[in-house]
């Protein structure tokens, strides 16, 4: 084979070096250079190494992944739509555990995750080059959800209301909440505070009015709140909404609620993250947990056991696995059905009988 031709023109003019320019420099066909990257078994090791070395010297960076994915009809990427700032996906232990489990299910099939956290702009969702979509957190009236469904791609909705033909994977939110409220009622608690997750994307934080409760947009919040009411129908519930699912917000809203309603003897928190903040609020207010105040969380993240927090367990990792496997089935054209996973109450040291229960009952 003749030596590679000099190609100073390509290297100095700027722009992306093409496969054709590498082939011209070596005086071989474009197909031969392509085989060096895509079908190396078709070439001798010496020829392939010479092609790769010439390509490196010219600044050729390999085949365009977008063009290659278009030829194959697949991108190898799954979009995860998250209707919240991106940092929440990493700050919330339950979200991080879920996403890790989804990634584990998909990576064995050479698929990657693309987080699309854009609560105010649907453009990334509408234009992302992905093979399928997972909606992890979106309000029912969210433009993000509409943008996802309009694309018609294989789609899995997580903890959302069903929207066929998308598949819904969720947990028994209401059942777990009902069990938690029943437990507090059996302990004699009749004045119970509820520190809610966001009721809608525009969560202002603070006391929840009857009107705002009627307009709740997130299925998870609505289901857990319905479960609390069903589990303690004769108790008085005092509702406060966090603006963000963070320990600081949980602490602030719990302290605000307890100060406004000193008769409250127990708190139902819609996440363990919120409950961790509620534990701090109780400490700063001089309230002993569980003697003065009982607290129950939701999720059972790993740190909750160390804190002695009673909580509602949900199979977060299993949910992520189900979501990943369901999306793989949809990509393969295999029929799948909606799945609802169980929850259960886990009792630790943060709940006790209400001191006023004998007098009240």
C-alpha positions as CSV (number, residue, x, y, z in Angstrom):
1,X,0.0,0.0,0.0
2,X,1.4,3.5,-0.8
3,X,2.2,5.8,2.1
4,X,-0.5,8.1,3.4
5,X,-0.8,11.3,1.5
6,X,0.0,14.6,3.2
7,X,-3.2,16.3,4.2
8,X,-2.3,19.7,5.7
9,X,-5.3,21.3,4.0
10,X,-7.8,19.5,6.1
11,X,-6.0,20.0,9.4
12,X,-5.7,23.8,9.0
13,X,-9.0,24.7,7.5
14,X,-11.0,23.9,10.6
15,X,-14.2,21.9,11.0
16,X,-14.7,18.2,11.5
17,X,-12.5,15.8,9.5
18,X,-14.6,13.3,7.6
19,X,-14.3,9.6,6.9
20,X,-13.8,10.5,3.2
21,X,-10.7,12.7,3.9
22,X,-9.1,9.8,5.9
23,X,-9.7,7.5,3.0
24,X,-8.2,10.0,0.5
25,X,-5.1,10.4,2.7
26,X,-4.6,6.6,2.6
27,X,-5.8,6.1,-1.0
28,X,-8.3,3.5,0.1
29,X,-12.1,3.3,-0.1
30,X,-14.4,4.9,2.4
31,X,-15.8,1.4,3.2
32,X,-12.3,0.2,4.2
33,X,-11.9,3.1,6.7
34,X,-15.5,2.5,8.0
35,X,-14.7,-1.2,8.6
36,X,-11.7,-0.1,10.8
37,X,-14.3,1.3,13.2
38,X,-17.4,-0.8,12.7
39,X,-16.2,-4.2,11.3
40,X,-12.6,-4.6,12.4
41,X,-12.8,-8.4,11.7
42,X,-12.9,-7.5,8.0
43,X,-9.3,-6.0,8.0
44,X,-5.9,-7.2,8.9
45,X,-4.6,-5.9,12.2
46,X,-1.8,-4.1,10.4
47,X,-4.2,-2.3,8.0
48,X,-6.6,-1.4,10.7
49,X,-3.8,0.1,12.9
50,X,-2.5,2.1,10.0
51,X,-6.0,3.5,9.3
52,X,-6.5,4.4,13.0
53,X,-3.1,6.1,13.3
54,X,-3.7,8.1,10.2
55,X,-7.1,9.1,11.4
56,X,-5.6,10.3,14.7
57,X,-2.9,12.3,13.0
58,X,-5.5,14.1,10.9
59,X,-7.7,14.8,13.9
60,X,-10.6,12.4,12.8
61,X,-12.6,11.6,16.0
62,X,-14.5,8.6,14.7
63,X,-17.9,8.1,13.2
64,X,-20.6,10.7,14.1
65,X,-22.6,9.0,16.8
66,X,-25.8,10.9,15.8
67,X,-25.5,9.9,12.2
68,X,-24.8,6.3,13.1
69,X,-27.8,6.2,15.5
70,X,-30.1,7.6,12.8
71,X,-28.9,4.8,10.4
72,X,-29.7,2.2,13.0
73,X,-33.0,3.7,14.0
74,X,-31.9,3.8,17.7
75,X,-30.0,6.2,19.9
76,X,-29.3,3.9,22.8
77,X,-30.6,6.6,25.2
78,X,-33.6,6.7,27.5
79,X,-35.0,10.0,28.7
80,X,-36.1,10.4,32.3
81,X,-38.4,13.3,32.7
82,X,-38.2,15.0,36.2
83,X,-40.6,17.8,36.9
84,X,-38.3,19.5,39.4
85,X,-34.8,21.1,39.5
86,X,-32.1,18.6,38.5
87,X,-30.3,18.6,41.9
88,X,-33.4,17.0,43.6
89,X,-32.7,13.8,41.6
90,X,-29.4,13.5,43.5
91,X,-30.4,15.1,46.9
92,X,-33.4,12.9,47.5
93,X,-32.2,9.5,48.6
94,X,-35.4,7.8,47.3
95,X,-34.9,9.4,43.9
96,X,-31.3,8.5,43.7
97,X,-32.0,4.9,44.7
98,X,-34.8,4.6,42.1
99,X,-32.6,6.1,39.3
100,X,-29.7,3.8,40.2
101,X,-32.0,0.8,39.9
102,X,-33.4,1.9,36.6
103,X,-29.8,2.4,35.3
104,X,-28.8,-1.0,36.4
105,X,-31.6,-2.6,34.5
106,X,-30.9,-0.7,31.3
107,X,-27.1,-0.7,31.2
108,X,-26.9,-4.5,30.7
109,X,-28.6,-3.7,27.3
110,X,-26.2,-0.9,26.4
111,X,-28.8,1.8,27.1
112,X,-28.0,5.1,28.9
113,X,-30.1,7.5,30.9
114,X,-30.6,11.2,30.0
115,X,-32.1,13.3,32.8
116,X,-34.6,15.9,31.5
117,X,-35.3,18.1,34.4
118,X,-37.0,21.1,32.9
119,X,-40.1,22.2,34.9
120,X,-40.6,25.4,32.9
121,X,-39.4,24.4,29.4
122,X,-40.7,21.5,27.4
123,X,-38.2,21.9,24.5
124,X,-35.6,19.4,25.9
125,X,-38.4,16.8,26.2
126,X,-39.8,17.5,22.8
127,X,-36.5,17.5,21.0
128,X,-34.3,15.0,22.9
129,X,-33.0,12.1,20.7
130,X,-34.1,9.2,22.8
131,X,-35.6,5.7,22.2
132,X,-38.1,5.9,25.1
133,X,-39.2,8.0,28.0
134,X,-39.7,7.5,31.7
135,X,-41.8,10.1,33.6
136,X,-40.7,10.1,37.2
137,X,-42.3,13.2,38.5
138,X,-44.9,15.4,36.7
139,X,-48.2,16.9,37.6
140,X,-51.2,15.7,35.7
141,X,-51.7,19.1,34.0
142,X,-48.0,19.5,33.4
143,X,-46.9,20.6,29.9
144,X,-44.0,18.1,30.3
145,X,-46.4,15.2,30.5
146,X,-48.3,16.4,27.5
147,X,-45.0,16.8,25.6
148,X,-44.0,13.2,26.5
149,X,-47.3,11.7,25.5
150,X,-47.4,13.6,22.2
151,X,-44.1,12.0,21.1
152,X,-45.7,8.6,21.0
153,X,-42.5,6.8,22.1
154,X,-42.4,3.8,24.4
155,X,-43.2,5.4,27.7
156,X,-43.4,4.3,31.3
157,X,-45.1,6.6,33.9
158,X,-43.9,6.2,37.5
159,X,-46.4,7.0,40.3
160,X,-48.7,8.8,37.8
161,X,-52.3,8.4,36.8
162,X,-52.6,6.0,33.8
163,X,-52.4,7.5,30.3
164,X,-52.7,4.6,27.8
165,X,-50.8,3.5,25.8
166,X,-48.1,4.5,28.2
167,X,-47.5,1.9,31.0
168,X,-47.9,2.9,34.6
169,X,-45.7,1.5,37.4
170,X,-46.5,2.7,40.9
171,X,-46.9,1.7,44.5
172,X,-49.9,1.5,46.9
173,X,-49.5,5.1,48.1
174,X,-52.9,5.3,49.7
175,X,-52.7,1.9,51.4
176,X,-49.4,2.8,53.1
177,X,-50.7,6.2,54.2
178,X,-53.9,4.7,55.6
179,X,-51.9,2.1,57.6
180,X,-49.7,4.9,59.1
181,X,-52.8,7.0,60.1
182,X,-54.5,4.0,61.6
183,X,-51.5,3.3,63.7
184,X,-51.5,6.8,65.1
185,X,-55.2,6.7,65.8
186,X,-54.8,3.4,67.6
187,X,-52.3,5.1,69.8
188,X,-54.9,7.7,70.7
189,X,-53.7,10.6,68.6
190,X,-56.6,12.8,67.6
191,X,-54.9,16.0,66.5
192,X,-52.5,15.1,63.8
193,X,-50.3,17.3,61.6
194,X,-49.6,16.4,58.0
195,X,-46.5,17.8,56.3
196,X,-47.3,17.3,52.6
197,X,-45.2,17.0,49.6
198,X,-45.9,19.6,46.9
199,X,-49.5,19.7,45.9
200,X,-48.6,21.2,42.5
201,X,-45.6,22.6,40.5
202,X,-46.2,26.1,42.0
203,X,-45.9,25.0,45.6
204,X,-45.8,28.1,47.8
205,X,-45.3,26.2,51.0
206,X,-47.3,26.7,54.2
207,X,-50.8,25.9,55.5
208,X,-53.0,24.1,52.9
209,X,-56.5,25.6,52.3
210,X,-59.5,23.5,51.4
211,X,-59.4,25.0,48.0
212,X,-55.8,24.1,47.4
213,X,-56.3,20.6,48.6
214,X,-59.1,20.2,46.0
215,X,-56.6,21.3,43.2
216,X,-53.8,18.9,44.1
217,X,-51.9,18.0,40.9
218,X,-49.5,15.3,41.9
219,X,-50.9,11.8,42.2
220,X,-48.5,10.8,44.9
221,X,-49.5,13.6,47.2
222,X,-53.2,13.1,46.4
223,X,-53.1,9.4,47.2
224,X,-51.2,9.7,50.4
225,X,-53.4,12.5,51.6
226,X,-56.5,10.4,50.8
227,X,-54.9,7.5,52.7
228,X,-54.3,9.6,55.8
229,X,-57.9,10.7,55.8
230,X,-59.2,7.2,55.4
231,X,-57.0,5.9,58.2
232,X,-58.1,8.4,60.7
233,X,-61.6,9.6,59.7
234,X,-62.4,10.9,63.2
235,X,-59.1,12.8,63.8
236,X,-58.5,16.4,63.1
237,X,-55.8,16.9,60.4
238,X,-53.7,20.1,60.1
239,X,-52.1,20.3,56.7
240,X,-48.9,22.1,55.7
241,X,-47.2,21.9,52.3
242,X,-43.4,22.1,51.6
243,X,-42.2,24.2,48.8
244,X,-39.4,21.6,48.2
245,X,-38.8,18.0,49.4
246,X,-35.8,18.9,51.6
247,X,-35.0,18.5,55.3
248,X,-34.8,22.2,55.7
249,X,-38.3,22.7,54.3
250,X,-39.6,19.8,56.5
251,X,-38.1,21.4,59.6
252,X,-39.5,24.8,58.7
253,X,-43.0,23.6,58.0
254,X,-43.2,21.2,60.9
255,X,-42.1,24.0,63.3
256,X,-44.6,26.4,61.8
257,X,-47.4,23.8,62.1
258,X,-46.6,22.8,65.7
259,X,-46.3,26.5,66.8
260,X,-49.7,27.3,65.2
261,X,-51.4,24.1,66.6
262,X,-49.9,23.2,70.0
263,X,-52.6,20.5,70.4
264,X,-51.0,18.4,67.7
265,X,-49.4,15.2,69.2
266,X,-48.3,13.5,66.0
267,X,-47.0,14.3,62.5
268,X,-47.5,12.3,59.3
269,X,-44.7,13.3,56.9
270,X,-45.1,12.4,53.2
271,X,-41.4,11.6,52.8
272,X,-38.5,10.5,55.1
273,X,-36.6,13.6,54.0
274,X,-39.4,15.8,55.4
275,X,-39.6,13.6,58.5
276,X,-35.9,14.2,59.1
277,X,-36.6,17.9,59.2
278,X,-39.5,17.3,61.5
279,X,-37.3,15.5,64.0
280,X,-35.0,18.6,64.0
281,X,-38.0,20.9,64.5
282,X,-39.2,18.8,67.5
283,X,-35.7,19.0,69.0
284,X,-35.5,22.8,68.6
285,X,-39.0,23.2,70.1
286,X,-38.0,21.1,73.2
287,X,-40.4,18.3,72.3
288,X,-39.4,14.7,73.0
289,X,-39.9,12.1,70.3
290,X,-42.0,10.0,70.8
291,X,-43.1,11.1,74.3
292,X,-44.3,14.5,73.3
293,X,-44.6,14.0,69.6
294,X,-45.0,11.0,67.4
295,X,-43.6,11.1,63.8
296,X,-44.1,8.8,60.8
297,X,-42.3,9.2,57.5
298,X,-42.7,7.6,54.1
299,X,-40.2,5.8,51.8
300,X,-37.9,4.0,54.3
301,X,-34.7,5.4,52.9
302,X,-31.5,3.8,54.4
303,X,-30.8,6.5,57.0
304,X,-34.3,6.2,58.5
305,X,-33.4,3.0,60.5
306,X,-30.4,4.7,62.1
307,X,-32.7,7.6,63.1
308,X,-35.3,5.2,64.7
309,X,-37.9,6.7,62.4
310,X,-41.2,4.8,61.9
311,X,-42.1,5.0,58.3
312,X,-44.0,3.5,55.4
313,X,-41.7,1.3,53.3
314,X,-41.9,1.2,49.6
315,X,-39.9,-1.1,47.3
316,X,-37.9,1.8,45.7
317,X,-35.2,-0.4,44.1
318,X,-37.7,-3.0,42.9
319,X,-39.8,-0.2,41.4
320,X,-36.8,1.0,39.4
321,X,-36.1,-2.5,38.2
322,X,-39.7,-2.9,37.1
323,X,-39.6,0.4,35.2
324,X,-36.3,-0.6,33.4
325,X,-37.6,-4.0,32.5
326,X,-41.0,-2.7,31.3
327,X,-39.3,-0.1,29.0
328,X,-37.1,-2.9,27.6
329,X,-40.2,-4.9,26.9
330,X,-41.9,-1.9,25.2
331,X,-38.8,-1.4,23.0
332,X,-38.9,-5.1,22.0
333,X,-42.6,-4.8,21.2
334,X,-43.7,-7.1,24.0
335,X,-47.1,-6.5,25.6
336,X,-46.9,-5.3,29.2
337,X,-49.4,-4.3,31.9
338,X,-49.6,-1.7,34.6
339,X,-48.0,-2.7,38.0
340,X,-48.9,-1.6,41.5
341,X,-46.3,-2.6,44.1
342,X,-47.1,-3.1,47.8
343,X,-46.2,-0.8,50.8
344,X,-46.1,-1.6,54.5
345,X,-45.7,0.3,57.8
346,X,-42.3,-0.2,59.6
347,X,-42.5,0.7,63.3
348,X,-39.4,1.9,65.1
349,X,-39.0,4.3,68.0
350,X,-40.6,7.5,66.8
351,X,-44.2,6.7,67.7
352,X,-45.9,6.1,71.1
353,X,-49.3,6.4,72.7
354,X,-50.6,9.9,73.0
355,X,-50.3,11.3,76.6
356,X,-53.8,12.7,76.3
357,X,-55.4,9.6,74.8
358,X,-57.0,8.3,78.0
359,X,-58.7,11.6,78.7
360,X,-59.8,12.1,75.1
361,X,-61.1,8.6,74.5
